[in-house]
Structures are given as C-alpha cells and as structure tokens.
Amino acid sequence: MARLDRTPFEAEITDLTHDGRGVARSEDGKAVFVAGALPGERVIASRVRRHRHFDEAQTLEVLQAAPERVQPRCPHFGTCGGCALQHYAEDRQILAKARVLRENLERIGHVTPERWLEPLTDAAWGYRRKGRLSVRRVEKKDKTLVGFRETDPRFVADLRECHTVIPEIGTKLEALSALVDGLEARREIPQIEFIAGDGEAGLDGTGKSRVALTFRHLAPLSEGDRAALAAFAKAHDFIIFLQPGGVDSVHPLALEGASLEGGSSEPPPLSFRLQDWDIELKFRPLDFIQVNAGLNRKMIRHAFDLLDPQPGERVLDLFAGLGNFTLPLARQVREVVGVEGEAGLVRRARENAEHNGLDNARFFAADLAKDLSAEPWMREGFDKLLLDPPRSGADFVLSVLPLKQFSRIVYVSCHPASLARDAGYLVNEKGWKLKAAGVMDMFPHTAHVESIALFEP
C-alpha cells in the first residue's frame, strides 16, 4: 500500500458529516472528512487516514471561517474525543442534528413526518451526570492519565478539566489522576465510572449532587490503596465503589474497622427526582440513567404531550429500565406495564414503584428480541405504546407486537438510523402514519442525536 500523503492541502468545506466533520472533495472527486472544519469554510488540512471511498483529515488552519464558528470553551477540544462540535454555535448544533434525523428518515426509512417538532434543548455545559473515564499509566509522561479517549481511541486524553461533565467531576480530573498515580495498583485500574443524582434529590445538605465513583480493578487492592481511596472520598465528598469483576461484583469501599457515614456500613442511596410527578428514582452506580438531567425531565414531558395518556388507559412501556417513563406515567393512567431485558433493572424498578407508593405500575423482565405473545401481561391488551430502545432499535419487537391494539406509539430514540428503519417498517409495511418527529439535545457539543417520533394508525 502506498504511503499516506500528509502534505497540507487547501479544502472548501461544503457539508457536515453525521459525526461532526466537514466534508470536502479532493481533485479526483474523492470525499475527504475534515475534523475541525465547518460548512462554508476554507481550510488548510492534512490527511490522517486513507480508505477506499473516502479519506480522513485534520484541520491545520482556518483560512476563511464560517459565521457560526465559535471559540471552543475546552482547551482539550480537538484532542479529546468526548466532543465533536464545540467550535460550532450551540443553536446551529441542534439544527445540524435535526438535518441528520431528516436525512435518515428520508434515506433509510423513506418516510417524512407530517410535522417537525421544535428541537428540545437544555443546559449545554456541566450536564453530564454519568460516564466512563479511561485510566492509563503512561511511562513516557511519568503519570497516570484519567479522561476520555482521544479522537484516536488508542490513546487516553491528558485532561485537566471537562466542561460538559458535572462540575463535581469535571474539575477533579487532575486530582483523580494524582490519586490513581499514587496507588500501588495504578497499572491495574483500567476505568472509573461516575454517576450522580441530578441535584434535586440525593443531596447531602451542601447543595451538591451526591456523586459515586466506581473503580474497576484487575488485581486485589492493598490496605494502603483502600485507605488512599477512602481519604480521597472524604476529601472530595464522593461515594466510592469497587469493581473487581463483573457488574455483580460492585460493592462499596469500606475499610476494616471503619464505616461509612453515620456509622453505617452502607453508603447513602443514589437517587434523582422527577419533581413534576413527585417521583424519586433510586439507582445503583452502574445502572443506566439518562445522562442529561434537565433534558430528561423535558423529554418525559415532551413524550407525554405526544402520547396524550388518559386516566382510564393501559399503557405499555418497552425498554423501561428503572422506570424513567413508567413511573411518571403511572400518575396519569389506570395502569402501566414496564418491560425490560435486564433483570436487575426490573428489580429496582419494582422497588422504585413501591418506594413511590404506586400499585398501578407493574414491571416484567423479558427478552425483547423474542416473541412476547405468550406473556400473560401481553394478553391483557393496551391502549398506547411508549418505547425507548437501545441503539439497535426495536425492529423485532415491533414485528411481533399486535399493533392494532394501540391508538398511539411514541418512540424515543438514541440512534436516528434505527429509528428511521423502524419508522419505515411501521409506515410502509404496517400502514401507520408518522405524525411528528424531532430532535432532543441530550448530548450538547457531541454528534449524538436523540430523537422522538409519534405514530398513529
């Protein structure tokens, strides 16, 4: 294979890719995806990878900037792979995501909604309350790096701060790096997960969210390392969990002869509130919760406005998780059934229903990639359907559900291509109408597109 030509070249940027890179054309017409470039710009770039049908390049200099270009807030932007769009004005980012959804619906699903919903947005900074930080000891730098992966995912970004993560974590990356670097097991810790309540519940009386850190470790920790972690937790007001194996191995840090707050050997519970519905959801440190607390509350309200739940109705909520939609729905309908594939989440969803005094929210564990028609709860019939599937979408479950029973379907999606595929199935094969669709900015400054769609028979 010929050696990659890295000679800088001038490029006119005509479009934006779905992952936030500028699109240019080489002299022979080949597409070049240019990181750090925006539509309408003229840049100097250098190729970093070559593929059969397209090349990848990095912006070296902006010769003519687009009016929408802004100064990135984060000094690590361009190196850290956590964000792709900090150089793009916030009001234009969401419009670019709306275009991604529109193009996916047209190209993959061959559908167009009867109306486009106004984009849903919330705070663009300090919003990320859950995430995974990579950890790597780098001998050449004589330090341990704690952060997100670089744009080249082989490397961990050397971060001092992160402005999209909640401040309780985003301002503590250097402290975390120093902590791990001082541990005997610094080469045996590959990742740290963080999760927090949303600031309305689980507060510790200081006005800050209760934050949990889960340290994955590949070898047993010494008493000295455990003491160092305990001291760090006390100094920075974190709850620390250890994960020596799989998900079931997660347990709170507790030193022999010592206890956690208030003399208890158990840490205080993690939770967040959905104030509009008087709901509190408790969760564990590796559970799935929506990353953006403010946008999540708006998204639930948005979904219910589309679903239009009525007091006498029975609603099915698929991919229900901890009950993020199910439990608020229970405040508004006769009965709601939440179905989730992960048994642990189902147990905690049931506990959350009991905790909130809801006896009309029932939860079941079921493999949503299998036929559900034999399930007793399925045979009871439903009026409406809400679903929030993973990136893979809901094509199989939609193909086996008796769709004629539903008067409305609201589909919340974290991947526009799978939504487009499933929308095409509902509209073009099952005769449903795509009444409305729109985007929601769950992950500002990234290329991630969250969307929502309403279907009617």
Disulfide bonds with the S-S distance in Angstrom:
none
